[in-house]
Amino acid sequence: MSIRMKKLIGTVVMIILVCLYAIFATAYASLYLADSSGLTHLAFFSISGLLWVVPAMLLIRWMEGYRGKPRP
């Protein structure tokens, strides 16, 4: 598969991933943290706001065609 096709697929998947992740994180917060303090909300959204980076990083690595350390 060409890098160009990987980038197209990866971009579409990343947009879907971020949208679904935001919906689920917000729904979880609405259901379980509705009566919590502002500090709890701040902590939850700070952590969940950074947590999506892990799958995105793996997806970007795949899009770039990373195959490991180059041999000399």
N, CA, C and O atoms as a printed pandas DataFrame, in Angstrom:
     atom_number atom_name residue_name chain_id  residue_number  x_coord  y_coord  z_coord
0              1         N          MET        A               1    0.851   -1.168    0.000
1              2        CA          MET        A               1    0.000    0.000    0.000
2              3         C          MET        A               1    0.899    1.234    0.000
3              4         O          MET        A               1    1.894    1.297    0.722
4              5         N          SER        A               2    0.534    2.196   -0.812
5              6        CA          SER        A               2    1.358    3.400   -0.921
6              7         C          SER        A               2    1.162    4.302    0.302
7              8         O          SER        A               2    0.153    4.229    1.004
8              9         N          ILE        A               3    2.152    5.142    0.526
9             10        CA          ILE        A               3    2.095    6.098    1.640
10            11         C          ILE        A               3    0.910    7.049    1.464
11            12         O          ILE        A               3    0.252    7.422    2.434
12            13         N          ARG        A               4    0.652    7.431    0.223
13            14        CA          ARG        A               4   -0.460    8.344   -0.051
14            15         C          ARG        A               4   -1.802    7.729    0.362
15            16         O          ARG        A               4   -2.637    8.405    0.963
16            17         N          MET        A               5   -2.005    6.454    0.040
17            18        CA          MET        A               5   -3.244    5.768    0.415
18            19         C          MET        A               5   -3.329    5.582    1.927
19            20         O          MET        A               5   -4.403    5.719    2.514
20            21         N          LYS        A               6   -2.182    5.264    2.564
21            22        CA          LYS        A               6   -2.157    5.131    4.022
22            23         C          LYS        A               6   -2.537    6.439    4.700
23            24         O          LYS        A               6   -3.261    6.439    5.696
24            25         N          LYS        A               7   -2.054    7.545    4.168
25            26        CA          LYS        A               7   -2.370    8.851    4.761
26            27         C          LYS        A               7   -3.846    9.191    4.593
27            28         O          LYS        A               7   -4.452    9.772    5.493
28            29         N          LEU        A               8   -4.427    8.837    3.457
29            30        CA          LEU        A               8   -5.848    9.076    3.245
30            31         C          LEU        A               8   -6.683    8.249    4.224
31            32         O          LEU        A               8   -7.576    8.777    4.885
32            33         N          ILE        A               9   -6.391    6.965    4.312
33            34        CA          ILE        A               9   -7.114    6.085    5.224
34            35         C          ILE        A               9   -6.908    6.540    6.667
35            36         O          ILE        A               9   -7.863    6.609    7.441
36            37         N          GLY        A              10   -5.669    6.849    7.028
37            38        CA          GLY        A              10   -5.360    7.274    8.386
38            39         C          GLY        A              10   -6.060    8.565    8.771
39            40         O          GLY        A              10   -6.508    8.715    9.907
40            41         N          THR        A              11   -6.156    9.492    7.839
41            42        CA          THR        A              11   -6.828   10.761    8.117
42            43         C          THR        A              11   -8.307   10.548    8.385
43            44         O          THR        A              11   -8.859   11.118    9.326
44            45         N          VAL        A              12   -8.951    9.732    7.562
45            46        CA          VAL        A              12  -10.371    9.445    7.753
46            47         C          VAL        A              12  -10.589    8.723    9.076
47            48         O          VAL        A              12  -11.501    9.067    9.828
48            49         N          VAL        A              13   -9.758    7.724    9.367
49            50        CA          VAL        A              13   -9.889    6.979   10.625
50            51         C          VAL        A              13   -9.648    7.897   11.821
51            52         O          VAL        A              13  -10.341    7.785   12.833
52            53         N          MET        A              14   -8.680    8.799   11.719
53            54        CA          MET        A              14   -8.383    9.698   12.837
54            55         C          MET        A              14   -9.544   10.664   13.101
55            56         O          MET        A              14   -9.859   10.947   14.257
56            57         N          ILE        A              15  -10.169   11.160   12.058
57            58        CA          ILE        A              15  -11.318   12.052   12.239
58            59         C          ILE        A              15  -12.456   11.303   12.928
59            60         O          ILE        A              15  -13.090   11.828   13.844
60            61         N          ILE        A              16  -12.709   10.074   12.482
61            62        CA          ILE        A              16  -13.757    9.259   13.103
62            63         C          ILE        A              16  -13.395    8.945   14.549
63            64         O          ILE        A              16  -14.251    9.017   15.431
64            65         N          LEU        A              17  -12.133    8.597   14.799
65            66        CA          LEU        A              17  -11.673    8.279   16.153
66            67         C          LEU        A              17  -11.877    9.452   17.101
67            68         O          LEU        A              17  -12.402    9.276   18.201
68            69         N          VAL        A              18  -11.472   10.630   16.693
69            70        CA          VAL        A              18  -11.585   11.808   17.559
70            71         C          VAL        A              18  -13.047   12.152   17.815
71            72         O          VAL        A              18  -13.414   12.485   18.942
72            73         N          CYS        A              19  -13.882   12.077   16.789
73            74        CA          CYS        A              19  -15.308   12.382   16.979
74            75         C          CYS        A              19  -15.966   11.385   17.928
75            76         O          CYS        A              19  -16.669   11.790   18.854
76            77         N          LEU        A              20  -15.749   10.098   17.712
77            78        CA          LEU        A              20  -16.342    9.083   18.585
78            79         C          LEU        A              20  -15.798    9.190   20.003
79            80         O          LEU        A              20  -16.548    9.050   20.970
80            81         N          TYR        A              21  -14.509    9.433   20.130
81            82        CA          TYR        A              21  -13.903    9.554   21.455
82            83         C          TYR        A              21  -14.505   10.738   22.215
83            84         O          TYR        A              21  -14.795   10.630   23.406
84            85         N          ALA        A              22  -14.689   11.856   21.533
85            86        CA          ALA        A              22  -15.270   13.028   22.183
86            87         C          ALA        A              22  -16.707   12.765   22.616
87            88         O          ALA        A              22  -17.122   13.184   23.697
88            89         N          ILE        A              23  -17.453   12.079   21.784
89            90        CA          ILE        A              23  -18.843   11.764   22.129
90            91         C          ILE        A              23  -18.900   10.852   23.352
91            92         O          ILE        A              23  -19.666   11.103   24.282
92            93         N          PHE        A              24  -18.085    9.787   23.350
93            94        CA          PHE        A              24  -18.107    8.858   24.476
94            95         C          PHE        A              24  -17.579    9.491   25.763
95            96         O          PHE        A              24  -18.124    9.234   26.837
96            97         N          ALA        A              25  -16.547   10.298   25.680
97            98        CA          ALA        A              25  -16.012   10.946   26.876
98            99         C          ALA        A              25  -17.038   11.919   27.467
99           100         O          ALA        A              25  -17.210   11.983   28.684
100          101         N          THR        A              26  -17.709   12.666   26.608
101          102        CA          THR        A              26  -18.718   13.605   27.080
102          103         C          THR        A              26  -19.932   12.880   27.645
103          104         O          THR        A              26  -20.491   13.300   28.657
104          105         N          ALA        A              27  -20.343   11.791   26.994
105          106        CA          ALA        A              27  -21.475   11.010   27.497
106          107         C          ALA        A              27  -21.148   10.394   28.854
107          108         O          ALA        A              27  -21.988   10.385   29.754
108          109         N          TYR        A              28  -19.938    9.883   29.000
109          110        CA          TYR        A              28  -19.527    9.314   30.280
110          111         C          TYR        A              28  -19.549   10.381   31.376
111          112         O          TYR        A              28  -20.050   10.154   32.478
112          113         N          ALA        A              29  -19.000   11.534   31.050
113          114        CA          ALA        A              29  -18.976   12.624   32.036
114          115         C          ALA        A              29  -20.389   13.068   32.397
115          116         O          ALA        A              29  -20.663   13.370   33.559
116          117         N          SER        A              30  -21.283   13.111   31.422
117          118        CA          SER        A              30  -22.661   13.523   31.696
118          119         C          SER        A              30  -23.392   12.516   32.566
119          120         O          SER        A              30  -24.177   12.893   33.436
120          121         N          LEU        A              31  -23.135   11.230   32.332
121          122        CA          LEU        A              31  -23.830   10.191   33.091
122          123         C          LEU        A              31  -23.291   10.011   34.506
123          124         O          LEU        A              31  -24.059    9.894   35.461
124          125         N          TYR        A              32  -21.975    9.991   34.632
125          126        CA          TYR        A              32  -21.373    9.616   35.915
126          127         C          TYR        A              32  -20.781   10.769   36.711
127          128         O          TYR        A              32  -20.553   10.628   37.912
128          129         N          LEU        A              33  -20.531   11.896   36.077
129          130        CA          LEU        A              33  -19.892   13.004   36.782
130          131         C          LEU        A              33  -20.771   14.249   36.861
131          132         O          LEU        A              33  -20.276   15.342   37.136
132          133         N          ALA        A              34  -22.060   14.092   36.626
133          134        CA          ALA        A              34  -22.952   15.255   36.571
134          135         C          ALA        A              34  -22.987   16.025   37.891
135          136         O          ALA        A              34  -23.048   17.254   37.891
136          137         N          ASP        A              35  -22.949   15.312   39.008
137          138        CA          ASP        A              35  -23.041   15.973   40.312
138          139         C          ASP        A              35  -21.686   16.154   40.989
139          140         O          ASP        A              35  -21.621   16.493   42.171
140          141         N          SER        A              36  -20.625   15.934   40.256
141          142        CA          SER        A              36  -19.285   16.049   40.832
142          143         C          SER        A              36  -18.828   17.503   40.866
143          144         O          SER        A              36  -19.441   18.386   40.265
144          145         N          SER        A              37  -17.746   17.719   41.580
145          146        CA          SER        A              37  -17.207   19.075   41.704
146          147         C          SER        A              37  -16.503   19.505   40.415
147          148         O          SER        A              37  -16.237   18.697   39.525
148          149         N          GLY        A              38  -16.219   20.773   40.351
149          150        CA          GLY        A              38  -15.511   21.316   39.201
150          151         C          GLY        A              38  -14.103   20.760   39.062
151          152         O          GLY        A              38  -13.591   20.592   37.955
152          153         N          LEU        A              39  -13.482   20.477   40.208
153          154        CA          LEU        A              39  -12.132   19.903   40.180
154          155         C          LEU        A              39  -12.144   18.494   39.580
155          156         O          LEU        A              39  -11.219   18.111   38.864
156          157         N          THR        A              40  -13.183   17.735   39.871
157          158        CA          THR        A              40  -13.319   16.398   39.294
158          159         C          THR        A              40  -13.511   16.491   37.785
159          160         O          THR        A              40  -12.927   15.711   37.033
160          161         N          HIS        A              41  -14.319   17.430   37.349
161          162        CA          HIS        A              41  -14.513   17.639   35.917
162          163         C          HIS        A              41  -13.204   18.054   35.244
163          164         O          HIS        A              41  -12.872   17.568   34.163
164          165         N          LEU        A              42  -12.483   18.937   35.879
165          166        CA          LEU        A              42  -11.209   19.378   35.332
166          167         C          LEU        A              42  -10.242   18.213   35.192
167          168         O          LEU        A              42   -9.583   18.071   34.162
168          169         N          ALA        A              43  -10.156   17.381   36.219
169          170        CA          ALA        A              43   -9.258   16.229   36.169
170          171         C          ALA        A              43   -9.692   15.248   35.083
171          172         O          ALA        A              43   -8.860   14.771   34.312
172          173         N          PHE        A              44  -10.987   14.944   35.018
173          174        CA          PHE        A              44  -11.477   13.988   34.016
174          175         C          PHE        A              44  -11.211   14.476   32.607
175          176         O          PHE        A              44  -10.674   13.732   31.786
176          177         N          PHE        A              45  -11.576   15.711   32.314
177          178        CA          PHE        A              45  -11.407   16.208   30.951
178          179         C          PHE        A              45   -9.939   16.464   30.612
179          180         O          PHE        A              45   -9.571   16.408   29.439
180          181         N          SER        A              46   -9.108   16.738   31.584
181          182        CA          SER        A              46   -7.675   16.871   31.316
182          183         C          SER        A              46   -7.078   15.529   30.928
183          184         O          SER        A              46   -6.316   15.431   29.966
184          185         N          ILE        A              47   -7.429   14.497   31.682
185          186        CA          ILE        A              47   -6.901   13.162   31.388
186          187         C          ILE        A              47   -7.499   12.618   30.098
187          188         O          ILE        A              47   -6.770   12.121   29.240
188          189         N          SER        A              48   -8.813   12.706   29.953
189          190        CA          SER        A              48   -9.430   12.175   28.741
190          191         C          SER        A              48   -9.053   12.990   27.505
191          192         O          SER        A              48   -9.048   12.465   26.392
192          193         N          GLY        A              49   -8.742   14.253   27.695
193          194        CA          GLY        A              49   -8.304   15.083   26.583
194          195         C          GLY        A              49   -6.926   14.703   26.063
195          196         O          GLY        A              49   -6.603   14.965   24.905
196          197         N          LEU        A              50   -6.126   14.097   26.900
197          198        CA          LEU        A              50   -4.796   13.647   26.474
198          199         C          LEU        A              50   -4.756   12.175   26.096
199          200         O          LEU        A              50   -3.828   11.734   25.417
200          201         N          LEU        A              51   -5.744   11.416   26.525
201          202        CA          LEU        A              51   -5.737    9.975   26.317
202          203         C          LEU        A              51   -5.901    9.569   24.854
203          204         O          LEU        A              51   -5.416    8.507   24.465
204          205         N          TRP        A              52   -6.562   10.371   24.041
205          206        CA          TRP        A              52   -6.753   10.035   22.640
206          207         C          TRP        A              52   -5.447   10.103   21.850
207          208         O          TRP        A              52   -5.378    9.611   20.724
208          209         N          VAL        A              53   -4.425   10.702   22.427
209          210        CA          VAL        A              53   -3.149   10.852   21.730
210          211         C          VAL        A              53   -2.483    9.500   21.486
211          212         O          VAL        A              53   -1.796    9.325   20.479
212          213         N          VAL        A              54   -2.676    8.541   22.396
213          214        CA          VAL        A              54   -2.020    7.232   22.264
214          215         C          VAL        A              54   -2.459    6.511   20.990
215          216         O          VAL        A              54   -1.597    6.134   20.197
216          217         N          PRO        A              55   -3.765    6.300   20.753
217          218        CA          PRO        A              55   -4.119    5.643   19.492
218          219         C          PRO        A              55   -3.804    6.503   18.264
219          220         O          PRO        A              55   -3.484    5.972   17.201
220          221         N          ALA        A              56   -3.891    7.814   18.408
221          222        CA          ALA        A              56   -3.552    8.685   17.281
222          223         C          ALA        A              56   -2.074    8.576   16.932
223          224         O          ALA        A              56   -1.706    8.592   15.757
224          225         N          MET        A              57   -1.231    8.464   17.951
225          226        CA          MET        A              57    0.207    8.328   17.715
226          227         C          MET        A              57    0.513    7.020   16.972
227          228         O          MET        A              57    1.331    6.997   16.052
228          229         N          LEU        A              58   -0.147    5.942   17.378
229          230        CA          LEU        A              58    0.047    4.665   16.695
230          231         C          LEU        A              58   -0.444    4.730   15.254
231          232         O          LEU        A              58    0.181    4.168   14.354
232          233         N          LEU        A              59   -1.556    5.412   15.038
233          234        CA          LEU        A              59   -2.085    5.561   13.693
234          235         C          LEU        A              59   -1.160    6.398   12.820
235          236         O          LEU        A              59   -0.959    6.072   11.650
236          237         N          ILE        A              60   -0.604    7.453   13.360
237          238        CA          ILE        A              60    0.327    8.290   12.603
238          239         C          ILE        A              60    1.595    7.511   12.268
239          240         O          ILE        A              60    2.141    7.645   11.173
240          241         N          ARG        A              61    2.055    6.708   13.202
241          242        CA          ARG        A              61    3.234    5.881   12.938
242          243         C          ARG        A              61    2.958    4.924   11.782
243          244         O          ARG        A              61    3.816    4.721   10.922
244          245         N          TRP        A              62    1.756    4.335   11.761
245          246        CA          TRP        A              62    1.381    3.437   10.674
246          247         C          TRP        A              62    1.286    4.212    9.358
247          248         O          TRP        A              62    1.722    3.716    8.318
248          249         N          MET        A              63    0.726    5.414    9.392
249          250        CA          MET        A              63    0.572    6.217    8.183
250          251         C          MET        A              63    1.920    6.579    7.569
251          252         O          MET        A              63    2.047    6.633    6.346
252          253         N          GLU        A              64    2.900    6.820    8.385
253          254        CA          GLU        A              64    4.218    7.208    7.896
254          255         C          GLU        A              64    5.037    6.024    7.400
255          256         O          GLU        A              64    6.111    6.205    6.827
256          257         N          GLY        A              65    4.536    4.825    7.617
257          258        CA          GLY        A              65    5.241    3.651    7.133
258          259         C          GLY        A              65    6.423    3.261    7.985
259          260         O          GLY        A              65    7.388    2.684    7.483
260          261         N          TYR        A              66    6.362    3.570    9.282
261          262        CA          TYR        A              66    7.455    3.255   10.196
262          263         C          TYR        A              66    7.656    1.756   10.277
263          264         O          TYR        A              66    6.701    1.015   10.508
264          265         N          ARG        A              67    8.894    1.297   10.090
265          266        CA          ARG        A              67    9.200   -0.123   10.107
266          267         C          ARG        A              67   10.252   -0.478   11.137
267          268         O          ARG        A              67   10.776   -1.591   11.112
268          269         N          GLY        A              68   10.572    0.411   12.019
269          270        CA          GLY        A              68   11.585    0.131   13.011
270          271         C          GLY        A              68   12.862    0.905   12.724
271          272         O          GLY        A              68   12.910    1.743   11.824
272          273         N          LYS        A              69   13.880    0.613   13.493
273          274        CA          LYS        A              69   15.143    1.313   13.367
274          275         C          LYS        A              69   15.834    0.908   12.056
275          276         O          LYS        A              69   15.956   -0.281   11.764
276          277         N          PRO        A              70   16.283    1.886   11.274
277          278        CA          PRO        A              70   16.952    1.543    9.998
278          279         C          PRO        A              70   18.294    0.868   10.245
279          280         O          PRO        A              70   19.015    1.180   11.193
280          281         N          ARG        A              71   18.593   -0.050    9.373
281          282        CA          ARG        A              71   19.861   -0.768    9.504
282          283         C          ARG        A              71   20.979    0.010    8.838
283          284         O          ARG        A              71   20.766    0.655    7.812
284          285         N          PRO        A              72   22.166   -0.048    9.416
285          286        CA          PRO        A              72   23.299    0.690    8.816
286          287         C          PRO        A              72   23.829    0.034    7.576
287          288         O          PRO        A              72   24.774    0.536    6.967
